[in-house]
Amino acid sequence: MPTDTPPLKCPTPFVSTDALSCVMACPADRQFVRQGSSGGGYTCSYTPDPSKSVHLVTVGAVAYDGSTLDELQTVNPAKYAEFAAEKNRFEQAMTVTYASIGRDKQIQDAFQALQSAENVRDQNPSAYQAARTAYYTLLNGPTWINEERNRVAASEVAPEIQRYRDATAAINLRKEEQQKTIDIVNAIKDKVLSLKDDFSYSVNTFSDQLEKVKIQLSMENRSREKEADRTWVWVDVILNVLLVAALVYAVYTMARRYYLTWRRSAAATPVPSFPTYRVATA
């Protein structure tokens, strides 16, 4: 299965002039800039005096996944040797050329570059810092850069660090306050939920009790209705008995009256007499 080919590139400290060529980067802190030569090549020229220059040898770009010379050495030793040879040649030539300028001239030119950079400091602060570093390094020696770093750390970095610490402390304090608020809200929520559960339990219990009372009342009403029904049944029975007794009494009264009337009628009617006959005797 085919793999993607790494892109062509120039290993650090080389820079590309086009897609296929690499040259050493000119030391801008020493006021050297890259310029095209009349023969089509490139030089690193000293800005205050372009006659002071170093020729640049072009090296073909190489395809690999790294970015530095050390990484190139492990994957393409032959190409690494080519780049390393040009790097050593350029550095030696630059040392000689820069030394030929003279220290006083270097300091004077660095100071003029610093003044020019300070005029456009607002537009290009990085160029100003580079010119300032170059001038004071020449003036005070290599140890100045370490002193400057300490000064910048004390005057610029330390306040930024302190501000970051203050901001972090404020964030942590706000976080703690928010956490306390969250804890209080959660506690209130738990209490509300507990009260809700208690209220729900009380309502359900009350509803159950109310339902039981309703059932009990219904049962009592039914019992009362049954007792009332039983009372009316006895009333009906008593009324029926009384009615039957009345009927019996009425029948008895009517029968007695009829009997007495019949007796009176029978007593008032004369009994017929029949003739007597004598029986002959022999």
Backbone torsions as a table, in degrees:
resi	resn	phi	psi	omega
1	MET	NA	124.3	-176.2
2	PRO	-67.6	146.0	178.2
3	THR	-109.7	158.6	178.7
4	ASP	-70.5	136.3	178.4
5	THR	-80.0	131.3	178.9
6	PRO	-61.6	151.8	-179.0
7	PRO	-74.3	156.2	174.4
8	LEU	-72.4	137.9	-178.8
9	LYS	-154.8	169.4	178.1
10	CYS	-110.1	123.4	179.7
11	PRO	-70.8	142.0	175.9
12	THR	-60.8	134.4	13.2
13	PRO	-96.1	23.0	177.2
14	PHE	-82.2	153.7	176.5
15	VAL	-128.2	155.6	-176.5
16	SER	-86.9	142.8	172.1
17	THR	-99.6	-27.6	172.7
18	ASP	-155.8	-167.2	-174.7
19	ALA	-70.6	-15.5	-173.2
20	LEU	-120.1	-6.8	-171.9
21	SER	-124.8	149.7	179.5
22	CYS	-133.0	145.4	174.1
23	VAL	-138.5	161.7	177.1
24	MET	-68.0	144.6	178.2
25	ALA	-75.0	135.6	178.8
26	CYS	-75.3	140.1	-179.0
27	PRO	-74.0	96.9	-177.8
28	ALA	-65.5	-27.8	179.3
29	ASP	-66.6	-17.5	176.1
30	ARG	-102.9	11.2	177.2
31	GLN	68.8	32.6	173.5
32	PHE	-100.1	135.2	178.4
33	VAL	-128.8	152.7	179.9
34	ARG	-80.9	134.4	177.5
35	GLN	-135.2	150.5	176.4
36	GLY	-79.9	136.2	-179.3
37	SER	-87.4	165.6	-179.8
38	SER	-66.5	-26.7	-179.7
39	GLY	-86.3	6.5	179.4
40	GLY	94.1	-5.4	177.7
41	GLY	-89.2	-167.5	-178.9
42	TYR	-128.3	151.6	176.2
43	THR	-134.5	155.1	167.9
44	CYS	-98.9	110.0	-175.3
45	SER	-105.4	141.8	177.8
46	TYR	-75.8	120.8	-171.9
47	THR	-58.9	-46.8	179.4
48	PRO	-66.9	-26.6	-179.1
49	ASP	-142.9	88.7	-176.2
50	PRO	-59.1	-13.9	177.3
51	SER	-68.9	-22.1	175.1
52	LYS	-87.0	105.7	-175.3
53	SER	-148.8	163.8	178.0
54	VAL	-127.6	130.4	-179.8
55	HIS	-72.1	141.7	178.5
56	LEU	-106.7	129.4	177.0
57	VAL	-96.3	128.9	-178.7
58	THR	-81.7	134.5	176.8
59	VAL	-121.4	137.1	-179.4
60	GLY	-65.3	140.7	178.4
61	ALA	-64.3	156.0	-175.8
62	VAL	-125.4	146.5	178.8
63	ALA	-95.4	114.7	175.3
64	TYR	-162.7	166.7	-173.8
65	ASP	-87.5	-8.9	-177.2
66	GLY	-88.0	-164.0	179.4
67	SER	-141.6	-12.0	-177.3
68	THR	-118.5	168.6	177.6
69	LEU	-65.1	-38.8	179.6
70	ASP	-60.4	-39.4	178.3
71	GLU	-69.5	-34.2	178.9
72	LEU	-68.0	-32.4	-178.5
73	GLN	-59.9	-33.8	-176.3
74	THR	-79.3	-22.9	-176.0
75	VAL	-107.7	-24.9	-178.1
76	ASN	-149.1	78.8	-176.6
77	PRO	-58.0	-36.9	-178.4
78	ALA	-64.7	-45.5	179.4
79	LYS	-68.8	-35.4	176.7
80	TYR	-60.2	-42.7	-179.8
81	ALA	-61.9	-37.5	178.9
82	GLU	-65.1	-46.4	179.2
83	PHE	-66.6	-41.4	-177.8
84	ALA	-65.0	-38.2	179.1
85	ALA	-63.6	-43.4	178.9
86	GLU	-67.2	-36.6	178.9
87	LYS	-63.7	-46.5	179.8
88	ASN	-64.1	-42.4	178.9
89	ARG	-61.2	-45.3	-177.7
90	PHE	-64.4	-44.0	-177.7
91	GLU	-64.3	-39.8	177.9
92	GLN	-65.6	-43.5	178.9
93	ALA	-65.2	-39.9	179.6
94	MET	-65.7	-36.9	178.0
95	THR	-62.6	-45.1	-180.0
96	VAL	-65.1	-47.9	-177.5
97	THR	-63.2	-42.5	-177.7
98	TYR	-68.7	-36.2	178.5
99	ALA	-67.1	-29.5	-178.7
100	SER	-70.4	-17.5	-179.1
101	ILE	-71.8	-33.0	-178.4
102	GLY	93.2	143.5	-175.0
103	ARG	-65.2	-44.7	-178.2
104	ASP	-60.7	-43.1	179.3
105	LYS	-65.4	-39.0	178.4
106	GLN	-61.1	-44.6	-178.8
107	ILE	-67.0	-43.0	179.7
108	GLN	-62.2	-45.4	179.7
109	ASP	-66.8	-37.9	178.4
110	ALA	-65.0	-38.2	178.6
111	PHE	-66.3	-42.1	178.2
112	GLN	-63.6	-38.6	177.4
113	ALA	-64.7	-37.2	178.5
114	LEU	-65.3	-42.2	178.2
115	GLN	-63.1	-42.7	178.9
116	SER	-63.4	-41.5	179.9
117	ALA	-68.1	-33.1	-179.2
118	GLU	-69.4	-27.6	178.4
119	ASN	-67.0	-26.4	179.6
120	VAL	-117.8	31.7	-176.0
121	ARG	-60.6	-40.2	-179.0
122	ASP	-66.5	-35.5	-179.0
123	GLN	-80.2	-32.1	-176.0
124	ASN	-140.9	75.4	-177.4
125	PRO	-65.6	-30.6	-179.9
126	SER	-67.2	-38.0	177.4
127	ALA	-65.0	-37.2	177.9
128	TYR	-64.1	-44.9	179.9
129	GLN	-62.9	-39.3	179.0
130	ALA	-65.5	-42.8	179.0
131	ALA	-66.4	-38.6	179.3
132	ARG	-64.8	-44.3	179.0
133	THR	-62.7	-43.6	-179.9
134	ALA	-62.5	-43.4	-177.4
135	TYR	-66.4	-51.1	-175.8
136	TYR	-72.3	-24.6	174.2
137	THR	-68.7	-41.8	176.1
138	LEU	-66.4	-39.2	-175.1
139	LEU	-73.8	-42.6	-172.2
140	ASN	-107.8	-6.2	178.8
141	GLY	96.4	171.8	-176.0
142	PRO	-62.4	-24.1	-178.5
143	THR	-71.2	-17.4	-177.5
144	TRP	-62.6	-35.0	-176.5
145	ILE	-63.1	-36.5	177.1
146	ASN	-68.8	-40.7	176.4
147	GLU	-62.9	-39.7	179.0
148	GLU	-64.9	-40.2	178.2
149	ARG	-62.3	-41.1	178.1
150	ASN	-65.9	-40.7	178.7
151	ARG	-63.3	-45.2	178.9
152	VAL	-62.8	-39.3	178.9
153	ALA	-63.5	-38.6	-178.6
154	ALA	-75.5	-36.9	-173.8
155	SER	-92.4	-27.0	-175.1
156	GLU	-119.2	-48.2	-176.1
157	VAL	-72.5	-43.6	-177.9
158	ALA	-59.6	-45.9	176.3
159	PRO	-61.4	-36.9	177.8
160	GLU	-65.1	-40.5	178.1
161	ILE	-64.2	-43.0	179.3
162	GLN	-64.4	-41.1	177.7
163	ARG	-63.0	-39.2	177.1
164	TYR	-63.9	-41.3	178.7
165	ARG	-65.0	-41.4	178.0
166	ASP	-62.9	-42.8	179.2
167	ALA	-64.1	-39.6	178.4
168	THR	-64.7	-41.9	178.6
169	ALA	-64.3	-40.3	178.3
170	ALA	-64.2	-40.2	178.7
171	ILE	-64.8	-43.2	179.3
172	ASN	-63.8	-40.0	178.2
173	LEU	-64.3	-43.9	178.2
174	ARG	-63.5	-37.5	178.4
175	LYS	-63.8	-42.9	178.8
176	GLU	-63.8	-41.9	178.6
177	GLU	-63.5	-42.4	177.9
178	GLN	-64.2	-37.3	178.7
179	GLN	-66.0	-39.4	176.6
180	LYS	-62.6	-42.8	177.9
181	THR	-61.6	-42.5	179.1
182	ILE	-62.9	-41.2	179.0
183	ASP	-63.2	-42.0	178.7
184	ILE	-63.8	-44.4	179.8
185	VAL	-61.8	-42.6	178.8
186	ASN	-63.9	-39.8	178.1
187	ALA	-63.8	-43.9	178.0
188	ILE	-63.4	-41.2	179.6
189	LYS	-61.8	-42.9	178.5
190	ASP	-61.9	-41.4	179.1
191	LYS	-65.8	-41.0	178.9
192	VAL	-63.5	-42.7	178.3
193	LEU	-64.5	-39.1	177.6
194	SER	-63.9	-44.8	177.4
195	LEU	-62.9	-38.0	178.5
196	LYS	-62.6	-43.9	178.7
197	ASP	-63.7	-43.7	178.9
198	ASP	-62.5	-43.1	179.8
199	PHE	-65.0	-40.9	178.1
200	SER	-63.1	-41.4	178.3
201	TYR	-64.0	-42.2	179.7
202	SER	-64.2	-42.7	179.3
203	VAL	-63.3	-43.1	179.7
204	ASN	-64.6	-42.3	178.7
205	THR	-62.9	-44.7	178.6
206	PHE	-62.2	-40.2	178.8
207	SER	-63.6	-41.5	178.5
208	ASP	-64.0	-45.0	178.9
209	GLN	-62.6	-41.6	178.7
210	LEU	-62.7	-40.0	178.8
211	GLU	-65.2	-40.0	177.5
212	LYS	-63.8	-41.0	178.0
213	VAL	-62.4	-42.2	177.8
214	LYS	-60.4	-43.2	179.2
215	ILE	-64.2	-42.5	179.7
216	GLN	-63.0	-43.4	177.9
217	LEU	-62.7	-40.5	178.8
218	SER	-62.5	-42.5	178.6
219	MET	-64.5	-41.7	178.6
220	GLU	-64.4	-39.6	177.9
221	ASN	-62.2	-43.3	178.4
222	ARG	-63.6	-39.9	179.6
223	SER	-63.6	-41.6	177.7
224	ARG	-64.5	-39.8	177.7
225	GLU	-62.1	-41.6	178.7
226	LYS	-64.1	-42.2	178.2
227	GLU	-63.1	-39.8	177.6
228	ALA	-63.8	-41.0	178.3
229	ASP	-62.4	-40.5	179.3
230	ARG	-65.0	-39.5	178.5
231	THR	-61.6	-44.9	179.0
232	TRP	-66.2	-32.0	176.3
233	VAL	-63.5	-44.4	178.2
234	TRP	-65.4	-35.4	176.7
235	VAL	-62.9	-43.3	178.1
236	ASP	-61.2	-43.1	-179.5
237	VAL	-62.1	-46.5	-179.8
238	ILE	-61.3	-43.4	179.2
239	LEU	-62.3	-41.4	178.9
240	ASN	-64.0	-41.8	178.8
241	VAL	-62.7	-44.5	179.0
242	LEU	-62.4	-40.0	179.4
243	LEU	-63.8	-43.8	178.5
244	VAL	-63.3	-41.8	179.3
245	ALA	-63.3	-39.8	178.8
246	ALA	-64.0	-42.8	178.4
247	LEU	-62.9	-43.4	178.9
248	VAL	-62.2	-41.7	179.7
249	TYR	-65.2	-39.9	179.1
250	ALA	-64.8	-43.5	179.2
251	VAL	-63.1	-42.2	179.4
252	TYR	-62.6	-44.0	-179.1
253	THR	-63.3	-45.7	179.8
254	MET	-64.4	-40.6	-179.8
255	ALA	-65.9	-39.4	179.9
256	ARG	-66.7	-44.6	179.0
257	ARG	-61.7	-41.7	178.7
258	TYR	-63.2	-40.3	-179.9
259	TYR	-64.6	-45.5	180.0
260	LEU	-63.8	-39.6	178.5
261	THR	-64.2	-40.7	179.6
262	TRP	-63.9	-41.5	-179.6
263	ARG	-64.8	-41.9	178.8
264	ARG	-61.9	-42.0	-179.2
265	SER	-65.0	-39.0	-179.5
266	ALA	-68.6	-35.5	-179.4
267	ALA	-71.5	-33.5	-177.8
268	ALA	-77.9	-19.6	-178.2
269	THR	-83.6	125.1	-179.3
270	PRO	-71.0	145.6	-179.5
271	VAL	-83.4	127.0	-177.8
272	PRO	-68.5	143.7	178.4
273	SER	-98.7	141.4	179.3
274	PHE	-108.9	143.0	179.5
275	PRO	-66.5	147.9	-179.5
276	THR	-100.7	143.3	178.9
277	TYR	-120.6	137.8	175.6
278	ARG	-90.6	143.5	-179.3
279	VAL	-97.8	126.9	-177.8
280	ALA	-70.2	140.9	-178.7
281	THR	-109.2	152.3	179.5
282	ALA	-86.5	NA	NA
